[in-house]
Structures are given as structure tokens and as C-alpha cells.
């Protein structure tokens, strides 16, 4: 199993550009989520999904969109990038609703200029 | 004041030493506590998961919760260079269900074990 994979590993954007961060898992997990990790802030939940076709907002959803058309994939879209979205983004998946069972991907480092 | 406080370090100790990593918290409702290990340029991985007060041991790792002091600790015995990583604490007031309860993370302590 590849586990949770994320692409790209690193991306530089200009303010106002849009992009999609890709996340895929091959463990047939129902639950998937996106976090951002910022210095001095800890991990914060952006959006999550409890199954294909079902998504909901986390703690910091503004500026991000998600969709879940398949069990395997959970892309995160930045509609109009802002410098405040410079962060490391982690995707995670889990086999239960308990967040303690999550497997995290390796992360995408995003720099918005 | 943040709900969860964690000394960012860095903390450097010689190989074989006992390491103590700590978090304090302000929300007395927290009763589920986790420790994650995060290697450089990698995602976090769950190390320990405890409920309420007391100790839990897993190999060289011991998690300790003192709810009266709102203080949790992770001890690493016989530390190895492979333990060099950032350690994150996380906690929640109830069984962490995405829809009902959020997991609150500390900012992490960077640990280096010197051979």
C-alpha cells in the first residue's frame, strides 16, 4: 500500500492564482481530511469528508474548497491564493470517525508570494 | 492564551538519556490525549493515545496525564538518534468525531538525540 499520497510536494504561487492540492489514499478509508500546519499555531482542520459525496467544514475553511467524488481522492482547491495561505498542508485518512486513527500524508509546502 | 501550550524547544539530549516532553492545557473538559511524532518533511504519526488520567506504557514510551494540573507528559527511555523528531500533543473533550468535536494540537517540541 502506498498509504496517503500528496502532490505536489512543493508549490510557489502568486497572489490571486488558483491551484488544486491532490490527495489520494489506497486503504479504502471512508474518512479523509485536510489540515494546515503553521509555525506557532499547531495543526488546524480545514475540511473533512465522511465518505464519497459528503464534505464539511473544519476550523479554518475560508478560502478553500473540497469535493469527494471517489473514496480514494480528496482534492483541496485554493480559489484565489493569498499570502496568509502560505503553509504546509497535510491530508489524512482514517477508517473510523475517530480522528486518533488518522494516517497523514507527507504534506505539500505552499508558498504564496 | 492558547488552549494547549507546548514548549517548542529545540531540546537536545545525549543518546540513552530519558526524555521528558510536556504540554499544558486550559480546557478542563479535555479527557482524550494523544502524542504524535513528526519526522522532518513528513506527516505526523500517532504514538500514544490515552483517556483521562494515569499512565500508559508502550515499549520505551510512557504517556502520563495529570488532569488536576492540566498537564500531560511523554517520556522516552533509552533515547535513540532515530527518536529525533518533532513531538506534537493533541487533545479533545470527547471521542474525537469529525462532526462533533475537534482535535486541538500543540505546536510541537523539536527533539534531537545526540549520538
HADDOCK unambig.tbl for C-alpha pairs under 7 A between the chains (distance, minus, plus):
assign (segid A and resid 40 and name CA) (segid B and resid 107 and name CA) 5.55 0.50 0.50
assign (segid A and resid 41 and name CA) (segid B and resid 107 and name CA) 5.75 0.50 0.50
assign (segid A and resid 42 and name CA) (segid B and resid 105 and name CA) 5.35 0.50 0.50
assign (segid A and resid 42 and name CA) (segid B and resid 106 and name CA) 5.31 0.50 0.50
assign (segid A and resid 42 and name CA) (segid B and resid 107 and name CA) 4.13 0.50 0.50
assign (segid A and resid 43 and name CA) (segid B and resid 105 and name CA) 5.81 0.50 0.50
assign (segid A and resid 90 and name CA) (segid B and resid 43 and name CA) 6.77 0.50 0.50
assign (segid A and resid 97 and name CA) (segid B and resid 97 and name CA) 5.17 0.50 0.50
assign (segid A and resid 97 and name CA) (segid B and resid 98 and name CA) 6.27 0.50 0.50
assign (segid A and resid 98 and name CA) (segid B and resid 95 and name CA) 6.64 0.50 0.50
assign (segid A and resid 98 and name CA) (segid B and resid 96 and name CA) 4.97 0.50 0.50
assign (segid A and resid 98 and name CA) (segid B and resid 97 and name CA) 5.11 0.50 0.50
assign (segid A and resid 99 and name CA) (segid B and resid 96 and name CA) 5.50 0.50 0.50
assign (segid A and resid 99 and name CA) (segid B and resid 97 and name CA) 6.41 0.50 0.50
assign (segid A and resid 99 and name CA) (segid B and resid 98 and name CA) 6.79 0.50 0.50
assign (segid A and resid 103 and name CA) (segid B and resid 45 and name CA) 6.74 0.50 0.50
assign (segid A and resid 104 and name CA) (segid B and resid 43 and name CA) 5.21 0.50 0.50
assign (segid A and resid 104 and name CA) (segid B and resid 44 and name CA) 6.08 0.50 0.50
assign (segid A and resid 104 and name CA) (segid B and resid 45 and name CA) 6.79 0.50 0.50
assign (segid A and resid 105 and name CA) (segid B and resid 43 and name CA) 5.42 0.50 0.50
assign (segid A and resid 106 and name CA) (segid B and resid 41 and name CA) 6.77 0.50 0.50
assign (segid A and resid 106 and name CA) (segid B and resid 42 and name CA) 4.47 0.50 0.50
assign (segid A and resid 106 and name CA) (segid B and resid 43 and name CA) 4.62 0.50 0.50
assign (segid A and resid 107 and name CA) (segid B and resid 42 and name CA) 6.54 0.50 0.50
assign (segid A and resid 107 and name CA) (segid B and resid 43 and name CA) 6.11 0.50 0.50
